[in-house]
Amino acid sequence: MTAIRVRTLAGGDVQLEPSDVNTLAANMRGTLLKPDDPNYDEARTIWNAMIDRRPALIARCIGAADVMSCVDFARERGLELCIKGGGHNIAGLAVSDGAMMIDMSHMRGVWVDKENRIAHAQAGCTLGDVDRDTQLHGLAAVLGFVSNTGITGLTLGGGFGYLTRRFGWTSDNVRSFELVTPDGRLRRASEADEPDLFWGLRGGGGNFGVVTAIEYDLYAVGPEITGGAIAWRAEDAEAVLEMFREVNDQAPPEQVCVAAIRPAPPAPWLPKEIHGKLIVALFVCDTGPIEQAKKRLASIKAFGSPVGDIVQPRPYTSQQSLLDATQPNGRRYYWKSEYLPGVDKGLLEQVIKHGGRIASPHSAILLFPLHGALSDLAEDHSAVGNRKTGMVFNVAGSWEKPEDDEANIRWAREAWNDMREFSTGGTYINFLNQEEGDDRIRDAYGTNYERLVEIKTKYDPGNVFRTNKNVAPKR
């Protein structure tokens, strides 16, 4: 084995001799991958194909002790670190050229305490991993919309999904985090243990260490709910989106409708003659009693002339994976997003305008309702803030070929520029793309930013964990 050059925090690189690499490998139960190893390319590849980076080493950890060994090894040598959970972040934060990657994706254990309604999940779990185990007991954590998303990145950025209107941000429903901080210590952060760190972890991203496990509060949801999708032709978009606005203004927290305008995918529930043509769709989830949910959703199902309707009683796990086919691994993704106070008619006009200009059969503009439980807490309850948010829009560019990058990125930027005037001024940290830097990070945290700086300075004064949407410590 030859020496390996690894990027350092100082901006240069250092040469690791084979004996150094062998020492780390011997201290791990997991696997240490080098660029010439057979599984290296699979390990470095993430969801967004626009991200093509090559770490110098990939440490595939299978427990907290492995993570501690890796953090100690990197700190002693001043190495740059990057952390991979689900690898689903739009900006590709999991991967950095020349860095040492700590890969958590093999740490996927879930333990459910049914009596106390708590789930303990390792940091490499996907949403689907947690949903499958909790639903065995008719319980659910507050997670996101795509089942192959990693829980850790979602939660550290705040997190939202079909249960957010009832129970708040994902991070509002965390009991505790287990993490390894830059000093190599394994810590527990909760309301009782290191509460400042707990505050920062609930929205402050990967700025404070490597999270190895999360404890979630669980709620009685499922195993069956009422949900699915319903779609109309593009010429009905104005009426459908106005109906969407009215429904969301009146809906109880149990009912969530996500709106999307996009070309119709070749899904079996849509007629072939509509495939590739512009549609407006609602993705509906009602977690109330089935008969009550059916009555609430009857007016939506009866509205206009839908071209497809699969809203029905279904397993909660089915609802949680409903959007998976729209987000496959290996496509090229570019997003632009903002928080909204609500749904303005002027915003809907822009959604329709730019929906008609979509440059790829896979792209969409989406509106996710958030108003409800999250606003019951103070703005400074946790780092995620944004407690006055009613909705989030996401201009979600998605396409196949590198030669189409320019057209799709231009479309997303133009749509965002025209829709941004309706923003609260805040934005969702997990939706920031790779080019969005300090000003947008500050937008995401608002008045909570300065407290995050204080906590960062306390726990990571050397900014060891910087391959993220970084909150820099004080100098």
N, C-alpha and C positions, 0 to 999 in steps of 0.2 A: 504494500500500500504506500502511495506517495503522500507527501504533505498536502494539507488542504488549507487554502487561504479563506479566511472568514472576515467579513466586514466588522469593524469596531465602532463603538459608540463615538469615538473621537473623529470618525470620518475616514480613516484609512483602512488598512486591513492587517491581519496578523496571520502568521503561518503556524498551523497546528501540525505538530509532528505525529506520526502514526501512534506513538506511545500515549500522547494526550487523548487521541480519539479512542484508543483501546481502553484507556482508564475510564472514560465516561461510559463506554459500552458495557464495561464490566460492572458498573454501579447501577445499571438499569435492568429491570425485568423485561422491559419492552425492547424495541429494535431501534438501532441507530443506523440510518440510511445515508450513504454517500452518493454523489452524482453518478457513479458507475454501477450502482446496485440495481438489480432488476426491478424493484418496486418504487424506485425513486420518482419516476415521471408520474406514476399514478398518485403518489402521495403529495406531490406538489401541485397537481392539477385541481382547480376549484371550479365552482359553478359558472362563473362569468368567464367566457373564453377570451374576452378582451385582456384578461390578466394572464401574462405568460412570463413568470419570474422563476428564478432558479436559486433557491437557498443553497448555502454551502453544505449544511448538514440538516437532516430531519430526524428528530428524536420522537419516535412513536411511543408515547408514554401509556402505561396501563395502570397507573396508580399515583397517588400523591407523592410517594417517596421518589418515584422517577422524576416528577416535576421538580422536586426540591434539589435533586442531584443536578438537573439541567440548569436551574437558575444559579446554583452555586458555581457550577463550571463556567457559565457565561459571565457572571459577575467578576470572578477572579481574573478573567482574561479580558474583560472589557468588551465582550462580543455583543453585537446587535442581535436582538431577539425578535421573532415574530411568532404569533400564536394562532394555531388553527383549531377551530372547533368543528362546526359544520361546513365551513368554507363557503358560506352562502352570502357573504357580505358583498354588496354591489361594488364597493371600492377595492375589493381584493385585499383587505387588510391582513389576511392570513399569511400572505406570501411576500417576501422581500428578497431581492437579489443579493446573494452573498451572505445573508444572515444565517443564524441558527434558528430553525423552526422547531417549536414545541408543538407537536401534533397530538391533540387530545381525542382524535376521532375514534380511537379504539376503547375509550372509557365510556361505556354505554349502559351501565347498570342502573336499574330503577327499583326502589324499594318503597312500598306503599303501606302506610299506617292507616288502615281503614277507620279505626275507632277515633283517632285524633284528626283525621282528614289532613294528612301530611304526605307529601311525596318527597323522597330523597333521590335526587338524580345526579349521576356523574356528568361532568362537563362536556363530554363528547356526544351526549344524547341529542337526537333530533326530536322535533315536536312529536313525530309519529311514535317514537319509542315511549315517551311519557304518556301519550294518549292511550296507547295500547294497554299499558299496565294499569293506569288509573281507571280506565273504563271497565275493566274486569270487576270493579267494585261500584260502578255507577257514579264515579267521581271524575272531575276534570280540573286541571290547572288552567289558569288564564294564559293562553299562549297565542301564537300567530295564525296565519292563514294557509301556509304551505308546509306540508308535513315533513319535508326533508330539510327544513331550516334547522340550524343548530340552536339549542335552547340558550346557550350561554351568551352569544352575541346578541340575540334577541332581547334577553332579559337585561343585560348590562346597558343596552341602549334605551330602555324603557319598556318597549314591547306592547303590541296591541293586537287584538283579534276579535272573534265573534263574541267573546265574553266580556270585553272591556266596558261596554256600556253598563253592565251589571256590577262589575267588581273593580274597575279601574285599570291602570297600567299593569302589565305583567309584573313589573318591579314592585308595585304596591302590594303584591301578593306573595312576596318572598319572606320566609321566616329567617333564613340565614344563608350566608355564603361561607364556603370553605375555600381558602385561597393561599397561595404561596406568594409572599411579598418579596421585594427586591433583596432583602437581607437573607433570603432562603428559609424564613420561618413559615410554618404552616399555621395559619390563623383562622379563627372563626369570627365572622362579623355578623352581628345581629343588633336588635334594639338594646340588649343587655351587654353584649360583648363588642367593644370597639365601635360604639355607635356612630362616631364621625366617619369611620371607614364604611360602615353599613350605609349611611346616608349617601356617600359618594358613589358606591357601587350600584345604587338603584338609579341608573341613568347615566352615570359618568363614564361608561365604556370600559375598555381594558387598560385604564391608566394607572392602576394601583397594584397589579400583580396578575398571577395566573389563577383564575378560578378553577377549582378542581371538582366542586360539587355545589348544588343548590337545593335548599329545602323550600318547597312550595306549599302554600295553603291550597286545599282542594275543596270543591263545591259539588253539591248533588246536581249533576248535569248528565243526561243520557241514562242508559246506553242508547235510547232513541230520542231524537228531536225531530222537528219539522224544518226541512230546508231543501236547498237545491238551487237551480238557476232557471230563469225565464228570460226570453229574448224577443225583441221586436225589430222590425226593419228600420233602417236609418231615417226614413222619412217620418217616422213616429217619434224621433228622438226628443224633439222639443216637448211634446205632450208627456212622454214617459219620464223625462227628467224633472218636469214640473211635478208630476205625481210623486216621484222619488223624494223631492224636496218636502212636499206636504206630508208624506208618510213618515219621514224621519222627524219632522217637527212634532208629530203626535204619538209616535211609537213608544210603548213601554220599554224599559231597559232589556227585557227578554228578546225583543225583536230587533234584528239588525239587517239592513239592506245595503249592500255594496253595489255601486253603479259602475258600469264600464261601457265605454264606446270603443269599438275595435272591429276589424274584419272578422267575419264569422270563421271559426276554425272548422276543420273537417270532423266535427264531433258527431257521434251517431244520433244524438238527440236533436240535431238541427238538420233540416232537409237539404239534400245535395244542391238544390238550385240556389240556396243562400250561401253556400260555402264560398269564402273569399270576398263576399260583399259586406258592406258596413252594416253593423247591427248595434243596438243599444241593449244591454243586458243588466239584470239585477241578480246578484248572488245573495240569497235570502237564508237567514238562520233564525229560527224562533225556538228558544230553549224553555218556553213555558209548557204547561200541560198540553198534550197533543190536541185535544178537542178545542181548547181555547186558541191555540196557535192556528189551527185550520180556519177558524172564524176570522181571526185577525188578517190572515193572508188571502182570504177569499176575494177581497176587492182588488188586490194586485193581480191575482190569477185571471180575474175577469176583465182586466183593463185592456181596451183596444183589441188588437188582433195579433196575439203572440205567434211567432214562427216556431217556437219551441218552449216546452215547459216541463221541467223535472222536479218541481217543488212538491215534496211529499214527505211523509214520515220516513226517516232513514237513520241508520246508526250515526252517532256523533262522529265516530272515526271516519265515516264516509264523507261527512260535511267537511271535516278538517283536511281532507285530501282532495277536495273538489277542484281546487285551483292548481294542483300539482302539474297537470299536463301543460299549463300555460307557462311554466317556469322550468323547463328541463335543463339538466346539466349540458354545457357545451355550446350554448348559444352565446351571442354577443349582446351584452346588456348595458344600457345607459339610461339613468333615471334623473329626473328633476322633480322636486317635491316642495310643498309648503303646508303648514297648518292653516286652517281657516276658522273664523269665528262661527260660521254657518255656511249655508248655501245661498249665495246671492244670484239673482236672475242673470246679472251680467256675467258672472262666472260660467253659468250654464251655456250662455251664448258662445263663450270662448271654447268650452269643452266641445260643443258641436262643430264650431268652425275648424278647430285643429284636429278633431277626430276625422273630419273629411279630408285632411291633408296627410294622414298617416302614411309613412314611407315603407312600411313592412307589413306583411300579413300577420306578424306575430305581436305587433305593438298595440298599446292601449293607453287610454287615459282613464284612471280609476279614482273614485271618490269613496273614502272609508269613513263612516260616521263614528264619532268618539264621545259625543256629549253624554253625560250621565255621571257615574260614580266617581270618575277621576276628579270632577270639579268639587266634590264634597270635602276634599283635603286642601290645605293651604299650599300656595305656590312653592313654599320652601319646605314642604313635607319631605321631599327627596330631591335628588339632583335633577331628575327628569323634568320637573316643573311643567310648564305649558298646561296649567289646570283650566284655562278658559277656552281650550280648544274644542270646537264642535265637529270638526271634520278635517281630514287630510286628503289632499289630492296628490296623485303621483302620475307624472308623465313617464310612462314605462316603455322606453325603446327596447326592442328585441328583434334581432335579425341573425342571419346565418354567416354571411361572407365579409371578410375584411374590406373588400372593395366597396362595400355599402356603408362603411362607417360614417363617412362625411355626411351623406344625405340623412341618415337616421339621427345622428347627433344634432345636426342643424334643425331638424324637425322638433326634437325634444326641447332644445334651447328656445326656439321661437315660441312654442306653446307655453313654456314656463314664463318667458318674459311677458306675454300677454295676460297670463293668469296671476302673476305674482302680486298685482295690485290689490287682490282680494285677501292676501295673507294676514295673519295676526302679527307677522314679523318673526314668528318662530318657525322652526323646521325640525324634522325628525332626524336625529343623528344617524340612525341606521340606514336612511335613504340617501345620505350624502355620497356623491360619487368621488372618484379618485382625485379629481382636479379641484374639489371644493375644500378650502383651507380655513385659516384661522377666523376670518370674518363670519363664515357660515357656522363654524363651531360655536362662536359666541352667540349667533342668532339662535342656535339650538338650545342653549342653556340660559340665555337672558340674564336675569338678576341672580341666578344661582352660580354663575360662572366664577365669581371671585372666591366663593367658598370652596369650589372645586380646586382652585389654585392653592388655597391654604392646605387642603387635605393632601393634594399631590405633593406639596413641598414637605409635608410631614412624613409621608410614607415612601415617596420616591424622589428625593431631592436631586438625584443624579439623572432623572428622566430615563431610567433603564427601559421602562415600558413606553416606548414612543412610536412604535409602528402601529398606529391607531389614529383615530381622530383626536389628536393630542391636545391635552391641557398641560402646558408647560409649567414646571415649578418656578418659584421665584429664584432669582439668582443672587 
